[in-house]
Amino acid sequence: MGKNNAEFLRLAAVAEPIEHKLRQIGAGNFPVSFSHVIESAQPFLVATIAEHDRRSIWVICPTVRAQELFFESLSNWNSNASFLPEAEFAAVENILPDPEIAAERLALLSKIEKENASKLVVTTRAALDQPAPSRGMLRSASLEIQRGSNMAMPALLSALSGAGYERVAQVTTRGQFAVRGGIVDIFSWQTSLPLRIEFYGDEIESLREFDLDTQTSVRTREQASVLLSAADNTGGRVRDYITQDSLLIELEPALEGGAPTPAGSQEFAPPRPAFRLARETFRCRARDGRQDRFR
Protein backbone atom coordinates (compact mmCIF):
# COMPACT_ATOMS: atom_id res chain seq x y z
CA MET A 1 0.00 0.00 0.00
CA GLY A 2 1.35 3.40 -1.00
CA LYS A 3 2.11 6.18 1.46
CA ASN A 4 -0.76 8.28 0.12
CA ASN A 5 -3.27 5.45 0.61
CA ALA A 6 -2.03 4.81 4.13
CA GLU A 7 -2.37 8.50 4.93
CA PHE A 8 -5.94 8.56 3.58
CA LEU A 9 -6.83 5.59 5.81
CA ARG A 10 -5.27 7.25 8.86
CA LEU A 11 -7.15 10.47 8.18
CA ALA A 12 -10.41 8.57 7.82
CA ALA A 13 -9.80 6.74 11.10
CA VAL A 14 -9.45 9.97 13.09
CA ALA A 15 -12.46 11.68 11.53
CA GLU A 16 -15.73 11.84 13.39
CA PRO A 17 -17.94 9.84 13.48
CA ILE A 18 -15.63 7.03 12.27
CA GLU A 19 -13.18 7.45 15.15
CA HIS A 20 -16.00 7.03 17.65
CA LYS A 21 -17.26 3.92 15.86
CA LEU A 22 -13.79 2.40 15.73
CA ARG A 23 -13.43 2.89 19.48
CA GLN A 24 -16.72 1.03 19.96
CA ILE A 25 -15.50 -1.81 17.75
CA GLY A 26 -12.21 -2.02 19.62
CA ALA A 27 -14.02 -2.10 22.95
CA GLY A 28 -16.48 -4.72 21.72
CA ASN A 29 -19.47 -2.47 22.35
CA PHE A 30 -21.76 -4.04 19.78
CA PRO A 31 -23.95 -3.41 17.93
CA VAL A 32 -22.27 -0.55 16.08
CA SER A 33 -23.81 1.03 12.98
CA PHE A 34 -22.29 3.10 10.19
CA SER A 35 -25.09 4.84 8.32
CA HIS A 36 -25.21 5.99 4.67
CA VAL A 37 -22.29 3.89 3.44
CA ILE A 38 -22.68 3.84 -0.34
CA GLU A 39 -21.56 0.71 -2.14
CA SER A 40 -18.47 2.28 -3.72
CA ALA A 41 -17.24 3.44 -0.29
CA GLN A 42 -17.55 0.05 1.42
CA PRO A 43 -14.07 -1.26 0.44
CA PHE A 44 -12.46 1.96 1.71
CA LEU A 45 -14.33 1.68 5.01
CA VAL A 46 -13.28 -1.95 5.44
CA ALA A 47 -9.67 -1.02 4.65
CA THR A 48 -9.88 1.72 7.29
CA ILE A 49 -11.11 -0.78 9.88
CA ALA A 50 -8.38 -3.27 8.88
CA GLU A 51 -5.73 -0.54 9.27
CA HIS A 52 -7.06 0.32 12.72
CA ASP A 53 -7.91 -3.17 14.05
CA ARG A 54 -5.25 -5.88 13.85
CA ARG A 55 -7.61 -8.81 14.34
CA SER A 56 -8.41 -11.12 11.43
CA ILE A 57 -11.29 -9.81 9.32
CA TRP A 58 -13.49 -11.89 7.03
CA VAL A 59 -15.62 -10.04 4.49
CA ILE A 60 -18.66 -12.09 3.44
CA CYS A 61 -20.10 -11.18 0.03
CA PRO A 62 -23.54 -12.29 -1.24
CA THR A 63 -22.35 -13.42 -4.70
CA VAL A 64 -19.16 -14.22 -6.56
CA ARG A 65 -19.63 -11.13 -8.72
CA ALA A 66 -19.97 -8.91 -5.65
CA GLN A 67 -16.88 -10.56 -4.20
CA GLU A 68 -14.83 -9.88 -7.33
CA LEU A 69 -15.88 -6.21 -7.51
CA PHE A 70 -15.34 -5.65 -3.79
CA PHE A 71 -11.92 -7.32 -3.81
CA GLU A 72 -10.77 -5.37 -6.86
CA SER A 73 -11.59 -2.09 -5.15
CA LEU A 74 -10.30 -3.20 -1.75
CA SER A 75 -6.94 -4.15 -3.27
CA ASN A 76 -6.38 -0.50 -4.12
CA TRP A 77 -6.40 0.26 -0.39
CA ASN A 78 -5.04 -2.98 1.07
CA SER A 79 -2.67 -4.92 -1.18
CA ASN A 80 -2.38 -7.74 1.36
CA ALA A 81 -6.05 -8.78 1.24
CA SER A 82 -6.74 -12.39 0.22
CA PHE A 83 -9.41 -13.74 -2.13
CA LEU A 84 -10.99 -17.06 -1.13
CA PRO A 85 -13.02 -18.38 -4.08
CA GLU A 86 -16.04 -20.61 -3.91
CA ALA A 87 -15.36 -24.26 -4.66
CA GLU A 88 -16.59 -25.41 -8.05
CA PHE A 89 -18.72 -28.50 -8.26
CA ALA A 90 -19.24 -30.46 -11.46
CA ALA A 91 -22.59 -29.37 -12.83
CA VAL A 92 -22.15 -31.45 -15.97
CA GLU A 93 -21.20 -35.10 -15.99
CA ASN A 94 -17.55 -35.83 -16.86
CA ILE A 95 -16.52 -32.17 -16.44
CA LEU A 96 -14.14 -31.64 -13.52
CA PRO A 97 -13.95 -28.50 -11.35
CA ASP A 98 -11.17 -26.03 -12.11
CA PRO A 99 -7.99 -27.35 -10.43
CA GLU A 100 -6.61 -23.80 -10.18
CA ILE A 101 -9.51 -22.76 -7.94
CA ALA A 102 -9.06 -25.87 -5.79
CA ALA A 103 -5.34 -25.10 -5.43
CA GLU A 104 -6.02 -21.45 -4.59
CA ARG A 105 -8.43 -22.46 -1.82
CA LEU A 106 -6.03 -25.04 -0.39
CA ALA A 107 -3.13 -22.58 -0.45
CA LEU A 108 -5.03 -19.89 1.45
CA LEU A 109 -6.60 -22.28 3.97
CA SER A 110 -3.15 -23.78 4.57
CA LYS A 111 -1.73 -20.31 5.28
CA ILE A 112 -4.62 -19.55 7.62
CA GLU A 113 -3.99 -22.84 9.39
CA LYS A 114 -0.34 -21.90 9.90
CA GLU A 115 -1.32 -18.37 10.95
CA ASN A 116 0.79 -16.71 8.25
CA ALA A 117 -2.03 -15.63 5.94
CA SER A 118 -3.39 -12.16 5.33
CA LYS A 119 -5.49 -10.78 8.16
CA LEU A 120 -8.13 -9.66 5.65
CA VAL A 121 -10.01 -12.36 3.70
CA VAL A 122 -12.78 -11.74 1.16
CA THR A 123 -15.13 -14.63 0.39
CA THR A 124 -18.81 -15.40 -0.19
CA ARG A 125 -21.51 -16.54 2.17
CA ALA A 126 -21.93 -19.77 0.20
CA ALA A 127 -18.20 -20.53 0.45
CA LEU A 128 -18.29 -20.48 4.26
CA ASP A 129 -20.33 -23.66 4.40
CA GLN A 130 -18.60 -25.49 1.58
CA PRO A 131 -16.50 -28.57 2.38
CA ALA A 132 -12.86 -28.08 3.33
CA PRO A 133 -10.16 -30.20 4.99
CA SER A 134 -10.80 -30.72 8.69
CA ARG A 135 -9.17 -28.06 10.85
CA GLY A 136 -5.63 -29.13 11.71
CA MET A 137 -5.16 -31.52 8.79
CA LEU A 138 -3.47 -29.04 6.45
CA ARG A 139 -0.88 -28.22 9.09
CA SER A 140 -0.13 -31.84 9.97
CA ALA A 141 -0.10 -32.97 6.32
CA SER A 142 2.38 -30.32 5.14
CA LEU A 143 6.00 -31.25 4.58
CA GLU A 144 8.14 -28.16 5.12
CA ILE A 145 11.23 -27.99 2.93
CA GLN A 146 14.02 -25.51 3.64
CA ARG A 147 16.97 -24.66 1.42
CA GLY A 148 20.21 -25.68 3.11
CA SER A 149 18.55 -28.23 5.40
CA ASN A 150 19.27 -31.95 5.45
CA MET A 151 16.76 -34.38 3.99
CA ALA A 152 17.43 -37.83 2.59
CA MET A 153 16.22 -37.96 -1.00
CA PRO A 154 14.95 -41.59 -0.70
CA ALA A 155 12.87 -40.57 2.32
CA LEU A 156 11.28 -37.72 0.33
CA LEU A 157 10.46 -40.02 -2.58
CA SER A 158 8.96 -42.57 -0.21
CA ALA A 159 6.81 -39.90 1.44
CA LEU A 160 5.55 -38.68 -1.93
CA SER A 161 4.67 -42.19 -3.12
CA GLY A 162 2.99 -42.98 0.18
CA ALA A 163 0.87 -39.83 -0.12
CA GLY A 164 -0.44 -40.88 -3.54
CA TYR A 165 1.78 -38.74 -5.76
CA GLU A 166 2.41 -40.27 -9.18
CA ARG A 167 5.98 -40.71 -10.38
CA VAL A 168 6.33 -39.62 -14.00
CA ALA A 169 9.08 -38.78 -16.47
CA GLN A 170 8.09 -35.11 -16.55
CA VAL A 171 5.70 -33.25 -14.25
CA THR A 172 2.64 -31.90 -16.10
CA THR A 173 -0.06 -31.59 -13.43
CA ARG A 174 -0.63 -31.50 -9.68
CA GLY A 175 -0.08 -34.69 -7.73
CA GLN A 176 2.99 -35.74 -9.75
CA PHE A 177 6.73 -35.90 -9.14
CA ALA A 178 9.73 -36.66 -11.33
CA VAL A 179 13.33 -37.60 -10.57
CA ARG A 180 16.44 -36.86 -12.63
CA GLY A 181 19.69 -37.63 -10.86
CA GLY A 182 19.83 -35.43 -7.77
CA ILE A 183 16.85 -33.30 -8.85
CA VAL A 184 13.25 -33.87 -7.75
CA ASP A 185 10.35 -32.01 -9.37
CA ILE A 186 7.08 -31.89 -7.36
CA PHE A 187 3.75 -30.31 -8.20
CA SER A 188 2.01 -30.03 -4.85
CA TRP A 189 -1.78 -29.91 -4.64
CA GLN A 190 -1.97 -26.35 -3.28
CA THR A 191 0.67 -24.52 -5.34
CA SER A 192 0.33 -22.47 -8.52
CA LEU A 193 3.73 -23.61 -9.82
CA PRO A 194 5.71 -26.86 -9.43
CA LEU A 195 8.83 -27.01 -7.26
CA ARG A 196 12.31 -28.17 -8.26
CA ILE A 197 14.50 -29.48 -5.45
CA GLU A 198 18.19 -30.00 -6.11
CA PHE A 199 20.11 -32.24 -3.70
CA TYR A 200 23.81 -32.30 -2.94
CA GLY A 201 24.09 -35.52 -1.00
CA ASP A 202 21.48 -35.20 1.75
CA GLU A 203 21.52 -31.41 1.66
CA ILE A 204 18.90 -29.40 -0.20
CA GLU A 205 21.12 -27.14 -2.28
CA SER A 206 18.40 -25.17 -4.06
CA LEU A 207 14.64 -24.70 -4.26
CA ARG A 208 13.11 -23.21 -7.40
CA GLU A 209 9.66 -22.83 -8.87
CA PHE A 210 9.53 -23.59 -12.58
CA ASP A 211 7.27 -23.16 -15.58
CA LEU A 212 5.44 -26.27 -16.78
CA ASP A 213 5.66 -25.40 -20.48
CA THR A 214 9.29 -24.35 -20.70
CA GLN A 215 10.54 -26.36 -17.69
CA THR A 216 12.73 -23.37 -16.83
CA SER A 217 13.07 -21.80 -13.37
CA VAL A 218 10.81 -18.88 -12.50
CA ARG A 219 12.12 -17.89 -9.08
CA THR A 220 14.15 -19.26 -6.18
CA ARG A 221 12.63 -20.11 -2.83
CA GLU A 222 14.12 -20.31 0.64
CA GLN A 223 11.26 -22.42 1.95
CA ALA A 224 8.32 -24.33 0.48
CA SER A 225 5.49 -26.60 1.61
CA VAL A 226 4.41 -29.85 0.00
CA LEU A 227 0.94 -31.10 0.88
CA LEU A 228 1.23 -34.83 1.41
CA SER A 229 -2.43 -35.47 2.11
CA ALA A 230 -5.72 -33.77 3.06
CA ALA A 231 -6.23 -32.31 -0.44
CA ASP A 232 -9.40 -34.34 -0.93
CA ASN A 233 -10.48 -34.34 2.71
CA THR A 234 -13.95 -32.84 3.16
CA GLY A 235 -14.46 -33.43 6.88
CA GLY A 236 -14.72 -29.75 7.73
CA ARG A 237 -16.14 -26.47 6.48
CA VAL A 238 -14.47 -23.20 5.51
CA ARG A 239 -16.12 -21.47 8.47
CA ASP A 240 -14.11 -23.74 10.79
CA TYR A 241 -11.05 -21.66 9.88
CA ILE A 242 -12.56 -18.49 11.34
CA THR A 243 -11.18 -17.98 14.83
CA GLN A 244 -13.36 -16.87 17.72
CA ASP A 245 -11.77 -13.41 17.90
CA SER A 246 -12.20 -12.67 14.18
CA LEU A 247 -14.36 -9.84 12.89
CA LEU A 248 -16.91 -10.79 10.25
CA ILE A 249 -18.32 -8.23 7.83
CA GLU A 250 -21.35 -9.24 5.79
CA LEU A 251 -22.18 -7.34 2.60
CA GLU A 252 -25.88 -7.42 1.89
CA PRO A 253 -27.68 -6.53 -1.33
CA ALA A 254 -30.69 -4.27 -0.92
CA LEU A 255 -34.22 -4.30 -2.28
CA GLU A 256 -35.78 -1.19 -3.70
CA GLY A 257 -36.58 0.97 -0.73
CA GLY A 258 -33.40 -0.02 1.08
CA ALA A 259 -34.45 -3.22 2.86
CA PRO A 260 -31.60 -5.78 2.84
CA THR A 261 -32.30 -9.11 1.20
CA PRO A 262 -31.10 -12.49 2.44
CA ALA A 263 -27.95 -13.56 0.61
CA GLY A 264 -27.40 -17.09 -0.64
CA SER A 265 -29.40 -20.22 -0.06
CA GLN A 266 -31.31 -20.75 3.16
CA GLU A 267 -29.38 -23.96 3.77
CA PHE A 268 -26.16 -22.05 4.45
CA ALA A 269 -25.73 -21.21 8.10
CA PRO A 270 -22.35 -19.57 8.80
CA PRO A 271 -21.58 -17.89 12.13
CA ARG A 272 -23.18 -14.58 13.03
CA PRO A 273 -21.09 -11.70 11.68
CA ALA A 274 -19.42 -9.19 13.92
CA PHE A 275 -20.36 -6.59 11.32
CA ARG A 276 -23.19 -6.21 8.87
CA LEU A 277 -22.82 -4.01 5.82
CA ALA A 278 -25.79 -3.15 3.63
CA ARG A 279 -25.80 -0.67 0.76
CA GLU A 280 -26.64 2.24 3.01
CA THR A 281 -25.95 0.92 6.51
CA PHE A 282 -22.92 -0.60 8.20
CA ARG A 283 -23.91 -2.50 11.33
CA CYS A 284 -21.52 -4.08 13.80
CA ARG A 285 -22.47 -7.01 15.99
CA ALA A 286 -20.72 -9.10 18.57
CA ARG A 287 -19.99 -12.68 17.64
CA ASP A 288 -21.45 -14.98 20.25
CA GLY A 289 -19.85 -18.26 19.32
CA ARG A 290 -19.42 -20.56 16.37
CA GLN A 291 -22.91 -22.04 16.52
CA ASP A 292 -24.58 -18.64 16.05
CA ARG A 293 -26.37 -17.92 12.81
CA PHE A 294 -26.85 -14.93 10.57
CA ARG A 295 -30.01 -13.07 11.47
LOTORNU-786672 format. One line per 5 residues: number of its first residue (from 1); their letters; for each residue x, y, z of C-alpha. Coordinates in Angstrom, 2 decimals. Each point is the difference from the previous one (the first is absolute). Layout:
BEGIN
NUM) A) X:Y:Z ~ ...
# end
This chain:
BEGIN
1) MGKNN) 0.00:0.00:0.00 ~ 1.35:3.40:-1.00 ~ 0.76:2.78:2.46 ~ -2.87:2.10:-1.34 ~ -2.51:-2.83:0.49
6) AEFLR) 1.24:-0.64:3.52 ~ -0.34:3.69:0.80 ~ -3.57:0.06:-1.35 ~ -0.89:-2.97:2.23 ~ 1.56:1.66:3.05
11) LAAVA) -1.88:3.22:-0.68 ~ -3.26:-1.90:-0.36 ~ 0.61:-1.83:3.28 ~ 0.35:3.23:1.99 ~ -3.01:1.71:-1.56
16) EPIEH) -3.27:0.16:1.86 ~ -2.21:-2.00:0.09 ~ 2.31:-2.81:-1.21 ~ 2.45:0.42:2.88 ~ -2.82:-0.42:2.50
21) KLRQI) -1.26:-3.11:-1.79 ~ 3.47:-1.52:-0.13 ~ 0.36:0.49:3.75 ~ -3.29:-1.86:0.48 ~ 1.22:-2.84:-2.21
26) GAGNF) 3.29:-0.21:1.87 ~ -1.81:-0.08:3.33 ~ -2.46:-2.62:-1.23 ~ -2.99:2.25:0.63 ~ -2.29:-1.57:-2.57
31) PVSFS) -2.19:0.63:-1.85 ~ 1.68:2.86:-1.85 ~ -1.54:1.58:-3.10 ~ 1.52:2.07:-2.79 ~ -2.80:1.74:-1.87
36) HVIES) -0.12:1.15:-3.65 ~ 2.92:-2.10:-1.23 ~ -0.39:-0.05:-3.78 ~ 1.12:-3.13:-1.80 ~ 3.09:1.57:-1.58
41) AQPFL) 1.23:1.16:3.43 ~ -0.31:-3.39:1.71 ~ 3.48:-1.31:-0.98 ~ 1.61:3.22:1.27 ~ -1.87:-0.28:3.30
46) VATIA) 1.05:-3.63:0.43 ~ 3.61:0.93:-0.79 ~ -0.21:2.74:2.64 ~ -1.23:-2.50:2.59 ~ 2.73:-2.49:-1.00
51) EHDRR) 2.65:2.73:0.39 ~ -1.33:0.86:3.45 ~ -0.85:-3.49:1.33 ~ 2.66:-2.71:-0.20 ~ -2.36:-2.93:0.49
56) SIWVI) -0.80:-2.31:-2.91 ~ -2.88:1.31:-2.11 ~ -2.20:-2.08:-2.29 ~ -2.13:1.85:-2.54 ~ -3.04:-2.05:-1.05
61) CPTVR) -1.44:0.91:-3.41 ~ -3.44:-1.11:-1.27 ~ 1.19:-1.13:-3.46 ~ 3.19:-0.80:-1.86 ~ -0.47:3.09:-2.16
66) AQELF) -0.34:2.22:3.07 ~ 3.09:-1.65:1.45 ~ 2.05:0.68:-3.13 ~ -1.05:3.67:-0.18 ~ 0.54:0.56:3.72
71) FESLS) 3.42:-1.67:-0.02 ~ 1.15:1.95:-3.05 ~ -0.82:3.28:1.71 ~ 1.29:-1.11:3.40 ~ 3.36:-0.95:-1.52
76) NWNSN) 0.56:3.65:-0.85 ~ -0.02:0.76:3.73 ~ 1.36:-3.24:1.46 ~ 2.37:-1.94:-2.25 ~ 0.29:-2.82:2.54
81) ASFLP) -3.67:-1.04:-0.12 ~ -0.69:-3.61:-1.02 ~ -2.67:-1.35:-2.35 ~ -1.58:-3.32:1.00 ~ -2.03:-1.32:-2.95
86) EAEFA) -3.02:-2.23:0.17 ~ 0.68:-3.65:-0.75 ~ -1.23:-1.15:-3.39 ~ -2.13:-3.09:-0.21 ~ -0.52:-1.96:-3.20
91) AVENI) -3.35:1.09:-1.37 ~ 0.44:-2.08:-3.14 ~ 0.95:-3.65:-0.02 ~ 3.65:-0.73:-0.87 ~ 1.03:3.66:0.42
96) LPDPE) 2.38:0.53:2.92 ~ 0.19:3.14:2.17 ~ 2.78:2.47:-0.76 ~ 3.18:-1.32:1.68 ~ 1.38:3.55:0.25
101) IAAER) -2.90:1.04:2.24 ~ 0.45:-3.11:2.15 ~ 3.72:0.77:0.36 ~ -0.68:3.65:0.84 ~ -2.41:-1.01:2.77
106) LALLS) 2.40:-2.58:1.43 ~ 2.90:2.46:-0.06 ~ -1.90:2.69:1.90 ~ -1.57:-2.39:2.52 ~ 3.45:-1.50:0.60
111) KIEKE) 1.42:3.47:0.71 ~ -2.89:0.76:2.34 ~ 0.63:-3.29:1.77 ~ 3.65:0.94:0.51 ~ -0.98:3.53:1.05
116) NASKL) 2.11:1.66:-2.70 ~ -2.82:1.08:-2.31 ~ -1.36:3.47:-0.61 ~ -2.10:1.38:2.83 ~ -2.64:1.12:-2.51
121) VVTTR) -1.88:-2.70:-1.95 ~ -2.77:0.62:-2.54 ~ -2.35:-2.89:-0.77 ~ -3.68:-0.77:-0.58 ~ -2.70:-1.14:2.36
126) AALDQ) -0.42:-3.23:-1.97 ~ 3.73:-0.76:0.25 ~ -0.09:0.05:3.81 ~ -2.04:-3.18:0.14 ~ 1.73:-1.83:-2.82
131) PAPSR) 2.10:-3.08:0.80 ~ 3.64:0.49:0.95 ~ 2.70:-2.12:1.66 ~ -0.64:-0.52:3.70 ~ 1.63:2.66:2.16
136) GMLRS) 3.54:-1.07:0.86 ~ 0.47:-2.39:-2.92 ~ 1.69:2.48:-2.34 ~ 2.59:0.82:2.64 ~ 0.75:-3.62:0.88
141) ASLEI) 0.03:-1.13:-3.65 ~ 2.48:2.65:-1.18 ~ 3.62:-0.93:-0.56 ~ 2.14:3.09:0.54 ~ 3.09:0.17:-2.19
146) QRGSN) 2.79:2.48:0.71 ~ 2.95:0.85:-2.22 ~ 3.24:-1.02:1.69 ~ -1.66:-2.55:2.29 ~ 0.72:-3.72:0.05
151) MAMPA) -2.51:-2.43:-1.46 ~ 0.67:-3.45:-1.40 ~ -1.21:-0.13:-3.59 ~ -1.27:-3.63:0.30 ~ -2.08:1.02:3.02
156) LLSAL) -1.59:2.85:-1.99 ~ -0.82:-2.30:-2.91 ~ -1.50:-2.55:2.37 ~ -2.15:2.67:1.65 ~ -1.26:1.22:-3.37
161) SGAGY) -0.88:-3.51:-1.19 ~ -1.68:-0.79:3.30 ~ -2.12:3.15:-0.30 ~ -1.31:-1.05:-3.42 ~ 2.22:2.14:-2.22
166) ERVAQ) 0.63:-1.53:-3.42 ~ 3.57:-0.44:-1.20 ~ 0.35:1.09:-3.62 ~ 2.75:0.84:-2.47 ~ -0.99:3.67:-0.08
171) VTTRG) -2.39:1.86:2.30 ~ -3.06:1.35:-1.85 ~ -2.70:0.31:2.67 ~ -0.57:0.09:3.75 ~ 0.55:-3.19:1.95
176) QFAVR) 3.07:-1.05:-2.02 ~ 3.74:-0.16:0.61 ~ 3.00:-0.76:-2.19 ~ 3.60:-0.94:0.76 ~ 3.11:0.74:-2.06
181) GGIVD) 3.25:-0.77:1.77 ~ 0.14:2.20:3.09 ~ -2.98:2.13:-1.08 ~ -3.60:-0.57:1.10 ~ -2.90:1.86:-1.62
186) IFSWQ) -3.27:0.12:2.01 ~ -3.33:1.58:-0.84 ~ -1.74:0.28:3.35 ~ -3.79:0.12:0.21 ~ -0.19:3.56:1.36
191) TSLPL) 2.64:1.83:-2.06 ~ -0.34:2.05:-3.18 ~ 3.40:-1.14:-1.30 ~ 1.98:-3.25:0.39 ~ 3.12:-0.15:2.17
196) RIEFY) 3.48:-1.16:-1.00 ~ 2.19:-1.31:2.81 ~ 3.69:-0.52:-0.66 ~ 1.92:-2.24:2.41 ~ 3.70:-0.06:0.76
201) GDEIE) 0.28:-3.22:1.94 ~ -2.61:0.32:2.75 ~ 0.04:3.79:-0.09 ~ -2.62:2.01:-1.86 ~ 2.22:2.26:-2.08
206) SLREF) -2.72:1.97:-1.78 ~ -3.76:0.47:-0.20 ~ -1.53:1.49:-3.14 ~ -3.45:0.38:-1.47 ~ -0.13:-0.76:-3.71
211) DLDTQ) -2.26:0.43:-3.00 ~ -1.83:-3.11:-1.20 ~ 0.22:0.87:-3.70 ~ 3.63:1.05:-0.22 ~ 1.25:-2.01:3.01
216) TSVRT) 2.19:2.99:0.86 ~ 0.34:1.57:3.46 ~ -2.26:2.92:0.87 ~ 1.31:0.99:3.42 ~ 2.03:-1.37:2.90
221) REQAS) -1.52:-0.85:3.35 ~ 1.49:-0.20:3.47 ~ -2.86:-2.11:1.31 ~ -2.94:-1.91:-1.47 ~ -2.83:-2.27:1.13
226) VLLSA) -1.08:-3.25:-1.61 ~ -3.47:-1.25:0.88 ~ 0.29:-3.73:0.53 ~ -3.66:-0.64:0.70 ~ -3.29:1.70:0.95
231) ADNTG) -0.51:1.46:-3.50 ~ -3.17:-2.03:-0.49 ~ -1.08:0.00:3.64 ~ -3.47:1.50:0.45 ~ -0.51:-0.59:3.72
236) GRVRD) -0.26:3.68:0.85 ~ -1.42:3.28:-1.25 ~ 1.67:3.27:-0.97 ~ -1.65:1.73:2.96 ~ 2.01:-2.27:2.32
241) YITQD) 3.06:2.08:-0.91 ~ -1.51:3.17:1.46 ~ 1.38:0.51:3.49 ~ -2.18:1.11:2.89 ~ 1.59:3.46:0.18
246) SLLIE) -0.43:0.74:-3.72 ~ -2.16:2.83:-1.29 ~ -2.55:-0.95:-2.64 ~ -1.41:2.56:-2.42 ~ -3.03:-1.01:-2.04
251) LEPAL) -0.83:1.90:-3.19 ~ -3.70:-0.08:-0.71 ~ -1.80:0.89:-3.22 ~ -3.01:2.26:0.41 ~ -3.53:-0.03:-1.36
256) EGGAP) -1.56:3.11:-1.42 ~ -0.80:2.16:2.97 ~ 3.18:-0.99:1.81 ~ -1.05:-3.20:1.78 ~ 2.85:-2.56:-0.02
261) TPAGS) -0.70:-3.33:-1.64 ~ 1.20:-3.38:1.24 ~ 3.15:-1.07:-1.83 ~ 0.55:-3.53:-1.25 ~ -2.00:-3.13:0.58
266) QEFAP) -1.91:-0.53:3.22 ~ 1.93:-3.21:0.61 ~ 3.22:1.91:0.68 ~ 0.43:0.84:3.65 ~ 3.38:1.64:0.70
271) PRPAF) 0.77:1.68:3.33 ~ -1.60:3.31:0.90 ~ 2.09:2.88:-1.35 ~ 1.67:2.51:2.24 ~ -0.94:2.60:-2.60
276) RLARE) -2.83:0.38:-2.45 ~ 0.37:2.20:-3.05 ~ -2.97:0.86:-2.19 ~ -0.01:2.48:-2.87 ~ -0.84:2.91:2.25
281) TFRCR) 0.69:-1.32:3.50 ~ 3.03:-1.52:1.69 ~ -0.99:-1.90:3.13 ~ 2.39:-1.58:2.47 ~ -0.95:-2.93:2.19
286) ARDGR) 1.75:-2.09:2.58 ~ 0.73:-3.58:-0.93 ~ -1.46:-2.30:2.61 ~ 1.60:-3.28:-0.93 ~ 0.43:-2.30:-2.95
291) QDRFR) -3.49:-1.48:0.15 ~ -1.67:3.40:-0.47 ~ -1.79:0.72:-3.24 ~ -0.48:2.99:-2.24 ~ -3.16:1.86:0.90
# end
